[in-house]
Amino acid sequence: MSKKHRMTKQKRIIMEILRGTTSHPTADWVYEQARKQIPDISLGTVYRNLNNLKEMGEIMELCYGSSFSRYDGNPENHYHFHCLECGRVLDLDMPINRDLEKQVEESSGHKVERHRLEFYGVCCECNKKKQKQE
């Protein structure tokens, strides 16, 4: 096993942090949480280990433009909902649409391995707040 893929203490803690939340945090948030267990960990170490865990297939990186990424401790393909009000990213408990993958293969001739689908709107909590204000 290469050094990159060895499960170090830092990688294990970062993975535990991600698997212990459903908030799809940024690297900075993971760094702040990791510092509670490893006070001398650097932000660079967190970024490097997030990248290694992603390459290992242990976590998923959700990229939102050039400004930031969020990380998901669930590496299985699943759908997300991104709230345009509060910025939260939520997992959606619904099956992956394999028919969509078949349609793409049939119409394009490409072999689809997986797809990523995200929904954007206002989450139920922000929606409730809006309704109370009106």
PyMOL commands that set and color helices and strands:
alter all, ss='L'
color gray80, all
select helices_A, chain A and resi 3-5+9-19+27-37+43-56+98-108+124-133
alter helices_A, ss='H'
color red, helices_A
select strands_A, chain A and resi 60-64+68-72+79-83+89-92+118-121
alter strands_A, ss='S'
color yellow, strands_A
deselect
rebuild
show_as cartoon
